[in-house]
Amino acid sequence: MKKIIVIITLIVLGVWVCWLCYLHVTSNPWNAKTIGEIPAPEGYTRVSAKTGTYTDYFRNLPLKEKGTKVMLYTGGEANLQLLSTAVIDKVLLSNYEQCADVTMRLRAEYFWERGLYNEISFRDVNRNLLQYKGGASRKAFEKYMRKVYGVCSTFSVFHETTPRKITEVKPGDVFVYPARKGRKYGHAVIVVDVAKNESGKIAILCAEGNTPARSMHIVRNQNPFNNPWFFFDEDDEVFWIGPFRFNKNELRHY
């Protein structure tokens, strides 16, 4: 009897380990159609959102099917596929659409799709205002975004935004740092969903682009039990999003 129990236990553990490995290496293992279909962590509830809000927009961003690879803008598969966990179904506009550019792109897309054209503006690295004036023209919008990519960066995004406490984090906020000691280049990710548990602990989903330009994607948590959510407390001074470390003042909002 004891042998049977041991064998059954080993089988169950083997199946569980295989399932975790599957979740760890497969893109969009849930085969979710949108970000909002990715399961919330056990014991957590997504923050509420009305139809048409920024949060609702992010939850309705389409995802590519299970197994889809992150592709380079210039063609071919990107290296380090394990850093992503699902590919967002948005066509890149330029080989310069990299990390900070993706955060600006998603913000601008939200306003453009809702006809809020006057809300689309960014400041370049010299603090000059770049106001979108192309109205409903998709061609004008994409031309404007390509211009933004050429003159904006993690530096400009950081200086155009202000700090946000992790307890107040919202979809659309960005984790961003410009080049700094030990990091030749800056990096930015955008928060695309937030969930909380009864004790107030925060769970977030993040999307990013990277260099060279590649499919925008959901960042993978390398812990298969947590993937793709990242968990934080109000006392945290440092936030690790994938391999990137962000300091407390680098969670920011427009």
N, C-alpha and C positions, 0 to 999 in steps of 0.2 A: 504493500500500500504506500509506504514511504517513497519507494522508487517511482511509483506512478505520479505521486504528488510532485516530486522533484522534476520529472520529465515534463509534466504539464506546465510547471512554473518556468522551466527553461524555454519551452515553446512560446509561452506568453511573452516572456522577456525578449526573446528573439524577434518575435513579430513587432513588439513595441520599438525595439532598437532599429529595425528595418524601416518602420514608419517614420521615426525621427530622422533617419538618414535621408529618406525620400523628401521630407519637408525641408531638409537642410540644403539639398542640392538642386531641387526642381524649381523652375520659374513658375509662379502662380499655381502652386500645388492645389489650391482650392478651386481652380478654374473659375474664379470670380469674374463676372462681366464688368464690374465697376469697383472702385475703391471701397464704396459703402458695403459691398458684399463680402469683403474680407472679414472673417469673424473677429469680434472683439475679444480681448483676453477674458478668461474665466473670472467671474466676480467683478467685472468692469462693465460700465454702461457708457455708450457714446454720449457726448454732450448733445443736447437738443439743438435742432436747427430747423427753421422754417423754410418752406419752398422758396427758392430764388436767392437765398442768402449765400454768402461766400462759402460757408461750411457745406451747404447743400451742393454747391457747384463742385467742390472737390470730391465729395462722395459719389457724384455722378460721372466723374472722369472715367472714360472707358479703359479697360485693361486688355491687353492682347492675351490670347489663349495660353493655356498651360504649356510649358516647355519652350515658349518663345525666347530667343536669345536677345541680349542687348547688342545692337548693331552700331558700327561707326557710321558717321555721316558720309564718309568717303567710300564706304563699302567694307564688308567683312565683319566678322564677330569681334567685339571688344574683348580685351584681356580682362581677367579677374571677374568672370561672370558671377562668382559666389558673393560679390559685394551687393548684388541686386537680388530682389525676390519677386518682382513682377514688373512687366514693361507697360508703360502708359501708352495708349494708342493715339499718339500725336506725332505728326510728321515734323521733323526738324526743318527750320527755315534757312539755316546757314551752318557752315563749318565753324562759325564763331559762337554758336549757341551752346555754351558750356555751363558751368555751375551757376554763377550769378545770373546768367542770361535766362536759364530755365525758370528761376524764381520770378524774374521780371515778366517773362512770357506768360506764365500762368496767371499772374495778377492782371496783366493787360488783357488777356483772353476773357477773363471774367467780365470786365467792364465792356469790352467790345461786343461780346455776345448779348449783352443786355442793353446795348445802345447807350451806355453811359460814357460816351466818347470823351467828354471833357475831363473825366476822372483819369484818363490815361496820360501820365506824365512821369518822367524820371529826371534825375539830375546826373550830369556826367561827372567825370573825375575832377573837373574844375568848378563844380557846383552850378553850372549853367543849366537852366531848365529846358527840357526837351518836351514840348507839348504836342500831343497828337492832334492833327487837324484834318484827318482824312475821312471822317464820318463812317458811313456803312461800307465803304469800299474795302474789300478784302485785300486787293492789290496794294492799296495805300497803307493799310495796316501792316502788312508783312514788310513793305519797304521801310516803314517807320521802325519796326522792330529790328531789322537788320542794321539800321543806323545806330540804334540804341546799343546793340551788341558791340559796335566798333568803338564807342566812346564811354561806355559804362563798365563797371567791374565790381569785384568784391569791395574794393575801396569805396566806390561811390555808393553802393548799396548800404554799406555799414554806416557811412556818414549821413545818408538820407533818412535813416531809421533811428528809432529810439529804443532803449532797453525795455524789456517786458519781464516780469516775474514769472517763473515757471508755473506758479499756481494760477496765473491768469492767461496762460498760453492759449492761443486760438488758431484754428486753421487759417493759413495765409501768413502767419508769422514766419520769420526766417532765422535760422542759426547762421551767422556769417562772421568771418574774420578776414581782414586783408592780410597781405604778406606780413610775416612777423618772424622773430628770431626762431630759427629751427625749421621754418616753413618758407620756402622760397616763393610759393604762391599761396594766395588765400583760397578759401573754400566757402561754399554756401549750400544749404539745403533748405527746403521749404516744408513747413508742417502742413500735412494734408488731412489729418484727422486727429481727434483727441477723445480719450475715454477716461473715466475716473471710477474709483471704487468707493465704498462707503467711508473709508478712513481718509479719503482725500488724496490718495496716491494717484499720480498722473501717468497715463500711458499715451504715447503719441506715435503716429505714423509719419514718415518723412519721405519726400521725393527729391531727386537730384538729377543734375546732368554732370558731366565731367569733361576732362581734357584728355585726348582730343574729343571733339563733339561726338556724342553717342545718344542712343535712345534715352529719353527721360524715363526714370524708373523709380520704383519703391526701394528704399534702402533696406537691406537684409540685416536683421539682428543675428549674429553668428551663434547665439544660443538658440538651439532648435525649439526649446520649450517656450521661448518668448517671441520668436520670429512671427511677424515683422515689427512687433511693437517694442518701443523703448520706454523704460520706466524710471520716473524721477520723483524726488521728494522736494519740499520747499527749502530744505536746508542744503541741498546739493550746490556745490560751488563750481563743479565741472560737469559737463555733459558729453558723454561719448555717443556719437551717432555713427555706427559702423567704425571705421578706423580713424575717424576725425574727432579731435578733442576741441570742444568749445567752452570758453569761460563763461562765468555767470552773466556778464554784461553783453555777451554775444548772441543771446536770444533777443531778437529785436522785432519791431513792427513799424509799419508806415503810419 
